[in-house]
Amino acid sequence: AMDRFEIHIDKGFGDGQWRASLNTDGGAIKGLAGFLWSALGSPRSDTRWRAAHTIRELARQEEKTVFDALFAYFSRSDVGAYGCERYPFYALLARQYLLIACARISLENPLFLKD
C-alpha cells in the first residue's frame, strides 16, 4: 500500500526522503525535550508561547531531567529531527523563547536555574 502512495507523492513533500538527520536516540526524555525545542522554534507564535509556559511549569514541578535535556539543544546549530531544516529561524526562535522562559523562571524559582 505504501508503494502506491510513493507513486503520487512528490519526493520533496514534507521532510522529503529519509536521511540520517531524522533519526532520534529513542529516549523519552530527549524526545520530549526535542518536541519542546521544536515548539519553541515554531513559526506560530501561539505554539512558541505554549512551549514557554510548559517549560515554566516544568520548573514549578522541579523537573530537571527534561529541562537539562532541553538545554542540550541550545548549543546545536541544527534543529535535528524535531524541526524543519528549510526554516533557518527555527533554532534562533527556540533559543530566544527558551531564554524568555528562563527569565520568567529566574523570577519565580532562581535556584532551579542554578546548575
C-alpha positions in Angstrom: 0.0 0.0 0.0 2.8 2.4 0.8 4.4 1.8 -2.6 1.2 3.1 -4.2 1.5 6.4 -2.2 5.0 6.8 -3.3 3.9 7.0 -6.9 1.7 10.0 -6.3 3.7 11.9 -3.6 6.4 14.4 -4.6 9.9 13.4 -3.4 10.3 16.8 -1.6 6.9 16.6 0.2 7.2 17.1 4.0 10.6 16.2 5.2 11.5 14.6 1.9 13.3 11.3 1.7 14.5 9.6 4.8 18.0 10.6 5.9 20.2 10.1 9.0 19.4 13.6 10.4 15.8 12.4 11.1 17.0 9.7 13.4 16.4 10.1 17.2 18.0 8.3 20.1 14.7 6.8 21.1 14.8 8.1 24.7 11.6 9.5 26.1 13.2 12.4 28.0 15.2 13.5 25.0 12.2 13.0 22.8 10.1 15.3 25.0 12.9 17.9 25.0 13.1 17.7 21.2 9.4 18.2 20.9 9.5 21.2 23.2 12.5 22.6 21.3 10.5 22.3 18.1 7.6 24.0 19.6 9.8 26.8 20.9 11.0 27.4 17.3 7.6 27.1 15.7 6.6 29.6 13.0 3.3 30.0 15.0 3.7 32.4 18.0 0.9 30.7 20.0 2.8 27.4 19.8 6.0 29.2 21.0 4.2 30.7 24.0 2.6 27.4 24.9 6.0 25.8 24.9 7.5 28.6 27.0 4.7 28.2 29.6 5.2 24.4 29.5 8.9 24.9 30.4 7.9 27.3 33.2 5.6 24.6 34.5 8.5 22.1 34.3 10.4 24.4 36.6 7.5 24.7 39.0 7.3 20.9 39.2 11.2 20.7 39.7 11.5 18.5 36.6 15.3 18.8 35.9 15.8 15.9 33.6 13.6 17.3 30.8 14.9 20.8 31.4 18.6 19.7 31.2 17.9 17.7 28.0 16.3 20.8 26.6 19.4 22.8 27.2 21.4 20.2 25.3 19.6 21.5 22.2 20.6 25.1 22.9 24.2 24.7 21.7 23.2 22.8 18.5 23.3 24.7 15.2 20.8 22.4 13.5 17.2 21.6 14.5 17.6 17.9 14.3 14.7 15.6 13.7 12.2 17.8 15.5 12.2 20.9 13.3 12.2 21.9 9.7 15.6 22.3 8.0 14.2 24.7 5.5 13.4 27.2 8.2 16.6 28.8 9.3 14.9 30.7 12.1 13.8 27.6 14.0 17.0 27.3 16.1 17.1 31.1 16.7 13.5 31.3 17.8 13.9 28.3 20.0 16.9 29.8 21.8 15.0 33.1 22.2 11.9 31.6 23.7 13.9 29.3 25.9 15.7 32.4 27.3 12.3 34.1 27.8 11.1 31.2 29.7 14.3 31.1 31.8 13.9 34.8 32.5 10.5 34.2 34.0 11.7 31.1 35.9 14.6 33.2 37.4 12.0 35.5 39.0 9.9 32.6 40.4 12.4 29.9 41.2 16.0 31.1 40.7 17.5 28.0 42.4 16.1 25.8 39.7 18.4 27.5 37.2 21.5 27.3 39.4 23.1 24.4 37.5 
